[in-house]
Amino acid sequence: MKKYGCIGKKLTHSFSKEIHGKLADYAYELIELTEEEIAPFFEKKEFAAINVTIPYKQTVIPYLDVVSEVASRIGAVNTIVNKDGKLYGYNTDYYGMKALLERVGIEVGGRKVLVLGTGGTSKTANVLAKDLGASEVLTVSRRKTDEFITYEEAVSEHSDANVIINTTPSGMYPDCGSKPIDISGFGKLEGVIDAVYNPLCTNLVLDAKERDIKSEGGLYMLVMQAVVAVERFLDTSVQKDVADRVFASVMASKENIVLTGMPGSGKSTVGRLLHIEGYEFIDTDAEIEKRCGCPISELIKTRGETYFRDLETQVISEVSCVGSRIISTGGGAILREENVRNLKRNGKLFFINADIQRLRATNDRPLSDTYDKLKKLYEERMPIYQKTADVIVPDMATAQAEADYIMTKREELIL
């Protein structure tokens, strides 16, 4: 008997098992079901409690004996508890999304809200926004109906929206490069939240952050809805400080540490000193050399810098789309905005701000093989390093001191 777990169509990249493992002491399974397997699953009722995810949050309702008031108003269920053979349905996404809005500091009362998508989470966002006093809530769909506006209408007729909530899978791994809407024309936008949690920051969230708009991805929502689900599962209560610690722990196990800085600043050395359980160390320069089968110096001399930069962008795109990594980048990686955005989807950028006196011109770096070239690169790149960094690591006496500084700052950022 599968006592606790989550049902959905595709659960390969779900974080739910890990989150529930940190919140409660029970075995939690990820159960992938086809549409044809739903009815037999609920007829057998061989579970104590389950979560429900895409695309079954509405499909499961006819199998339930009791649906909570909130879930009934929403028309979607993501938590089911088996009480002596009777199935009780709840919507804990409602509380998770509310907690995320509060965490980011996004005010909904009196604001115009656009909800992107039409599935179960969209219904949750609609009800929550109305409960929080939104002046207007519009649902955006690819197809126009009496209930929904199109994305084109959202941009052309509702660019005065104050809050955008994305409930579509656009931008979700492995389709990390997409985004549901271009927010550049929304001049009154105050807040953006995205239910997508993998990657940690979608392009939509990154666009908002670049404009200093309050924004965040869906990991906190995922954890907080799981907290309420555990409370329903076990008829208990979970203190907020416990919930916040679990979120910090999950984030710390997923978010990449990205090291940027000048050639010879010690990025790889520092990276190897960051001992984090479950994390993989990747040196993008080493990965490039492995793929091309020659030193980067030879690659640049024979194929040119543009070829090298294109290959570097390809490598960064691939290695940054997965979490739990320490990534040491090449000195010029931050020169392309595409690289920076890819690295920030799942990570924080730590700039090793080594003093120029500490750097050395070497023959294996053709772009900085003389002191004059090195100095020129230093002066050109310094503003970009500083602008793109989430944390500037000061020049310190040892690599270990810099590694310790990074770990301290990382913890502060997560909390």
Secondary structure as the mmCIF struct_conf table of DSSP 4:
data_model
#
loop_
_struct_conf.conf_type_id
_struct_conf.id
_struct_conf.beg_label_comp_id
_struct_conf.beg_label_asym_id
_struct_conf.beg_label_seq_id
_struct_conf.end_label_comp_id
_struct_conf.end_label_asym_id
_struct_conf.end_label_seq_id
STRN STRN1 TYR A 4 GLY A 8
BEND BEND1 LYS A 9 LYS A 9
TURN_TY1_P TURN_TY1_P1 THR A 12 HIS A 13
HELX_RH_AL_P HELX_RH_AL_P1 SER A 16 LEU A 23
BEND BEND2 ASP A 25 TYR A 26
STRN STRN2 TYR A 28 GLU A 32
HELX_RH_AL_P HELX_RH_AL_P2 GLU A 35 LYS A 44
TURN_TY1_P TURN_TY1_P2 LYS A 45 LYS A 45
BEND BEND3 ALA A 48 ALA A 48
STRN STRN3 ALA A 49 VAL A 52
TURN_TY1_P TURN_TY1_P3 ILE A 54 PRO A 55
TURN_TY1_P TURN_TY1_P4 LYS A 57 VAL A 60
HELX_RH_3T_P HELX_RH_3T_P1 ILE A 61 TYR A 63
BEND BEND4 ASP A 65 ASP A 65
STRN STRN4 VAL A 66 VAL A 67
HELX_RH_AL_P HELX_RH_AL_P3 GLU A 69 ILE A 74
TURN_TY1_P TURN_TY1_P5 GLY A 75 GLY A 75
STRN STRN5 THR A 79 LYS A 83
TURN_TY1_P TURN_TY1_P6 ASP A 84 GLY A 85
STRN STRN6 LYS A 86 TYR A 90
HELX_RH_AL_P HELX_RH_AL_P4 ASP A 93 VAL A 104
TURN_TY1_P TURN_TY1_P7 GLY A 105 GLY A 105
TURN_TY1_P TURN_TY1_P8 GLY A 109 GLY A 110
STRN STRN7 LYS A 112 LEU A 116
BEND BEND5 GLY A 119 GLY A 119
HELX_RH_AL_P HELX_RH_AL_P5 GLY A 120 ASP A 131
TURN_TY1_P TURN_TY1_P9 LEU A 132 GLY A 133
BEND BEND6 SER A 135 SER A 135
STRN STRN8 GLU A 136 SER A 141
BEND BEND7 ARG A 142 ARG A 143
BEND BEND8 ASP A 146 GLU A 147
STRN STRN9 PHE A 148 THR A 150
HELX_RH_AL_P HELX_RH_AL_P6 TYR A 151 GLU A 157
TURN_TY1_P TURN_TY1_P10 SER A 159 ASP A 160
BEND BEND9 ASN A 162 ASN A 162
STRN STRN10 VAL A 163 ASN A 166
BEND BEND10 THR A 168 THR A 168
TURN_TY1_P TURN_TY1_P11 SER A 170 GLY A 171
TURN_TY1_P TURN_TY1_P12 TYR A 173 PRO A 174
TURN_TY1_P TURN_TY1_P13 CYS A 176 GLY A 177
BEND BEND11 PRO A 180 PRO A 180
HELX_RH_3T_P HELX_RH_3T_P2 ILE A 183 GLY A 185
TURN_TY1_P TURN_TY1_P14 GLY A 187 LYS A 188
STRN STRN11 GLY A 191 ASP A 194
BEND BEND12 ALA A 195 ALA A 195
BEND BEND13 ASN A 198 CYS A 201
HELX_RH_AL_P HELX_RH_AL_P7 ASN A 203 GLU A 210
TURN_TY1_P TURN_TY1_P15 ARG A 211 ASP A 212
STRN STRN12 LYS A 214 GLU A 216
BEND BEND14 GLY A 218 GLY A 218
HELX_RH_AL_P HELX_RH_AL_P8 LEU A 219 LEU A 234
TURN_TY1_P TURN_TY1_P16 ASP A 235 ASP A 235
HELX_RH_AL_P HELX_RH_AL_P9 LYS A 240 LYS A 254
STRN STRN13 ASN A 256 THR A 260
BEND BEND15 MET A 262 MET A 262
TURN_TY1_P TURN_TY1_P17 PRO A 263 GLY A 264
BEND BEND16 SER A 265 SER A 265
HELX_RH_AL_P HELX_RH_AL_P10 LYS A 267 LEU A 273
TURN_TY1_P TURN_TY1_P18 GLU A 277 GLY A 278
STRN STRN14 GLU A 280 ASP A 283
HELX_RH_AL_P HELX_RH_AL_P11 THR A 284 CYS A 292
TURN_TY1_P TURN_TY1_P19 GLY A 293 GLY A 293
BEND BEND17 CYS A 294 CYS A 294
HELX_RH_AL_P HELX_RH_AL_P12 ILE A 296 ARG A 303
HELX_RH_AL_P HELX_RH_AL_P13 GLU A 305 SER A 320
TURN_TY1_P TURN_TY1_P20 CYS A 321 CYS A 321
BEND BEND18 VAL A 322 SER A 324
STRN STRN15 ARG A 325 SER A 328
HELX_LH_PP_P HELX_LH_PP_P1 THR A 329 GLY A 330
TURN_TY1_P TURN_TY1_P21 GLY A 331 GLY A 332
HELX_RH_3T_P HELX_RH_3T_P3 ALA A 333 LEU A 335
BEND BEND19 ARG A 336 ARG A 336
HELX_RH_AL_P HELX_RH_AL_P14 GLU A 337 ARG A 345
BEND BEND20 ASN A 346 ASN A 346
STRN STRN16 GLY A 347 ILE A 352
HELX_RH_3T_P HELX_RH_3T_P4 ILE A 356 ARG A 358
TURN_TY1_P TURN_TY1_P22 ASN A 363 ASP A 364
HELX_RH_3T_P HELX_RH_3T_P5 PRO A 366 SER A 368
BEND BEND21 ASP A 369 THR A 370
HELX_RH_AL_P HELX_RH_AL_P15 TYR A 371 THR A 388
BEND BEND22 ASP A 390 ASP A 390
STRN STRN17 VAL A 391 VAL A 393
HELX_LH_PP_P HELX_LH_PP_P2 PRO A 394 ASP A 395
BEND BEND23 ALA A 397 THR A 398
HELX_RH_AL_P HELX_RH_AL_P16 ALA A 399 ILE A 414
#
